[in-house]
Every structure is written in C-alpha cells, then in structure tokens.
C-alpha cells in the first residue's frame, strides 16, 4: 500500500505588527511569514473511512482526534471536493501545542496537501477551504515566505534568497499560550506599518512576556549566543527563535539550551 507523507512546517513570524481591529472582530496585522524545514509529520494511507491517529512527544497535549484541526481540515476538504474517499492519517506531533509556530494550522494545511495528492483532486479546493480553518492556515498551506495582511490571511509570496537555508534555533519554555488570550492583552496602540522586518517588531511580545516572564529570559539568553544575528518571538508566543550565521554556532547554542526548555535546531526554507 502506498504511503503519502507531508511535513507540517514550523511557522515563524519574522515580524508582526498589530494595526487595529477588523470589522469581524479579528485583529488587523502586517506580518512576514517564514517557514522551517522541520515540523510535525503526517502520513496517509488509503482507507474506506477517514481516521486520525496522533503520536509523538506532544500527542497527549491534544484533545480528542475528532476535534483536531487536521481532522476538521480533512472533513472540510472532502465536502468541498465532493468525494466519498477516506484515508488513515497519522499525525506525529513533534511541535509543542499553542506555541506560536503554526501548530494546528500547520497540521491542517499539511492535511489539505496530503489529501489533495492522495485523492487526486484540484488543489483549488484546498485553497478555498484553508481560510475557514484559521487565519494562519492559508500561509501554512503555502509554507513559503509570504507577506500577510488582514488577519494574516491576505498573502503575497516574497522571494527571500538571503534567508533560505539559514540555520535557526527555536526555543519554548513549555508553557502553552492561547493566541486569543494574548491578542486580547494587546494594548491597542498602533505603532506603525511594517516596512523592513529586520527593524520591525512583534507587537504581541509585551503581552506574552507579561503572561509568561520566561519568554523574556529566553529572548535575552538567545541574544547572548555567539553567532546569533537575529532574535525574536514568533506569533503570540511562547516560542522564540534566533537566526545564526552558521550551523556550528546554532549547534553550540542548541546544546546549551537549558534542559527544561524545548528546542528545535533547524533551517529556514
């Protein structure tokens, strides 16, 4: 039996400016999405019914499989495409839950890609379904550098050859943060548009640090690592990341990460 595979790539917000509120109540943002080469892993095999099995180090942090965003994506795609096929999907949950690096959105997007291939259907069905699953799902469906506006779901792909292949280290204090809670804590001040991501900011960082002070400790620790050229928090937290000048510097820093923190040494796509 043929097995299909997809990577649910970890998402990074290289910068995230909150500009206000949209008419539907969501926050208006400007962000630059980057993606890692590593993340959760999905496999799929032909089956009469749709099923989802979750494995991996963070499997127990997820709820019932029927409520998983990956399963919701599978059901929505099947309905949109008008097919009656099934699939046995296995999600290896390697990324921490509620951590600002895509998580469920990346899993949902990878499920859409996986089943589009398995079922041999028009990719436009996945593109149509993605926004209904979450603001980050369209970006995660692409899993390529992209400029995001609106709620982050109005996308323009961008070429960033200077970042492709750069070593990056992700660090998380193992404290889950719900995006809705951190956005609700945003102070409401529009600090201006996002022009150059290198000189930009993450407007959710103060609220996240207030909620989880360890985030500030991680950012400060990453900034002291030799070879770290850029440090920031991703999304609504609590994951922070550092881009390194070379792989050896990243590896040295990864080894030095305190045991109680989660880490992922990877590269940018």
N, C-alpha and C positions, 0 to 999 in steps of 0.2 A: 504494500500500500504506500502510495506517495505521501510524503510529509512536507507540508509547506511551512516556511519559517519567516518570521519578521522580528525586527528589533524595535522596541518602543523606546526610542532615543530620549535620553535625558535632555530636557529643555533648559536653556539659560536665558534670562533677561539681561542682556549686556547693559541696558539702561531701561528705566521705567519711570516715565513722568505721568503723574495723575493730573489731568487738566480740569476736571469737574465731573458733572453728572450728565448722563444721557436721559432722554425722555422716558425710557423704560426703567429707569432707576439704577441701571448699572453705571459704573464709573467710566468716564472717558479717559483713555490713556494714549500715550505715544510710547512705543517700545521697539527695541531691536532684539529679535529672537536669534539666538544661536543654538546649535544642537551638538551633542556629543556623539561619539561613535558607539558608546555603550549605553545600556539601559535595561529595562525589563525585556524578557524574551517570550515570544509567543510561537507556538506550533499548532498546526491544524491538520487533521486527518478526515477523510471522507466518512460521513455517518448519515444515518437517516434523520436523526434529530439534532438540534442544537444543544450543546452542553459545554460547560466551562469548569475546568479543574484548576485550582490555584495552588502553586507550590512555591518554594523559595523561602529565603530568610524572613521576608515580611508578609508572608501569606496570612499569618494569624491576625495581622492588623487590619485586614479587610473583613467586611461583613459577609453576609450570605451571597453566594455566587449569583443568584438571580437579581440582586441589587447592584452588582458590579457594573461599572460603566462599560466594560468590554462586552458584557452580555447585552446590555442595552443597545450598544452600537450594532451588534450582530443582528438583533431583532429588528432594529430600525432599517438596516440595510436590506434585509430580506424582504421587508414590507415594501420599501421604496422600489426595489428592483422587480418585485412581483414574482419571486422564485419560491419554490417549495423545498429547497435543498436544506440539508443540515450540515453540521461539522462538529467534530470533537476538538475543542480548543483547550490547550493547556497554557496557562499564564505562569511563568516563573517570575515571581515578584522579588526583584533584586534591589529596587529603589525604595527608600522609606516613603511611607504614606503621609500625605498632607505636608509636603516638604518644599514646595515652590519650584519644583523642577519637572513639572508635567504630570507625573504620576498617572492618575486615572485618565487624564486627557490623552497622554501618550499611548496608554494601553488601548483606549477606544480607537484612536487613529490607526494604530498598528492592526487592530482587529478589522477595521474597514479595508486596509490594504490587503491583509491576509485573505479575507473572504472574496474581495474583488478578483483576486488571482485564482483562488480555488474554484469559484463559481463561474469564472469566465464572463463577468458582467461588465457593463460600461462603467469606467471609473468616475464618470459624472454623477452616478448615483451616490458614491461615497462623498463627493464634494458637496452634494446637495444636503446630505444627512448631517455632515460634520457640525455645522453651526448650532443645530438643535441640541447637541450633546454637551456643549460648553464653549466658552469664549476662546479657550486655548486649543481646542480640537482642530480647527482649520489649519493653524500653524503647525501643529504636531503631525497633521496629515502630510504636509509638505516635508517636514523635518529638514529644512534647508534655511539658511539665513534669510530673514524677512523682516521688513518694516511693518509694524502693526499699529493701526489706528482704530477709532471707535472704542469697542470694548476689548480691542486686541484682535478682532476677527476680520478687520478690513486689511488685507495683506498686499504687500508689494515685495516680490523677491528681490534680493540685492546680492551682488557679487562681492565677496569678501575674501579674495585670494590670500590676503595678508594674515588671515586667521585660520584658514584651512590647514589642519594638521598640527596646530599649535598644542603643546601639552597643557592640560588643565587639571586642577585638583579640586574636587567637590568635598565639602565638609559639612556635616549636620550634627547638631547636639543631641539627636534622638528625641527631640521634643516636637510632636506634631502641631502644626499651626493651620487653622482653617482660614482659607482666603477671605471668606465673608467677614470674619471677625476682624482681620487686620485692615481690610478696606474700610470697615465701619469706624475704625480708630484713626483713619487718616484725618489730619487737622483741617482739611477743606481749603487749604491755601494753594492756589495755582502759582507755582514758582517758575513758570515759563516753558517754552517749547523745547523739544529735544532736537538738537542740531548734530553735534558730534558726540557719539556715545562715550568716547573716552573721557570727555569733560562733562558728561551728564551725571545722573544720579538715579537712585531708587527712592522714590518718594514714600514708599511703604516701610523703608528701613527704620525710621524713628519709632513708628508704632510697633513694629515687630520687636525691636530691641527693648522697648518698654515692657512688652508682654513677656519676652524671653531674653533676659540680660545676657545669657550665654552667647547670643548672636554677636554682640559687641566684642566679647572675648575672642570669638573665632575670627572675626574680621581683623582684630588687632594682631592676633597670632599669625594669620596668613600674611599680613603686611610686613612682618619681620623675617619672612623666609627668604633666603638668598635665591635670586633668580626670578622672584615673583614680580611681574611687571604691571599687573592689573588685578585689583581685588574688589569684589562687590557681593552683595546679597542678591539672590535670584528670586524673582516673583514676590510673593508675600512671605517668604521665608519658610523654614528657618535655615535652608541650605545656603551656604556662602561658597564662593569659588575664587580661585586665583589662576590666572593665565601665566605660564612660565616661559622663560627664554629658551629653555632646553629640557629634554627629558630627564637628564640626570638630576637637575635641580628639583623637578617635580617629584621624582622618585625619592630623593632625600627628604623632602618635606612630607611625603606620604608616610614614610617610615616613622617620622617624628610626631605624627598626629596622636594626641592622647588617646588611650585605649577606649575611653568611654564615649568618644565621638565616632560617628560613622564617616567613612571616607571612600572616595572613588577616584582613582588615578586613571585618566582617560585622555582623549584628544578631541579637538573640535573638528566638525565635518567641514 
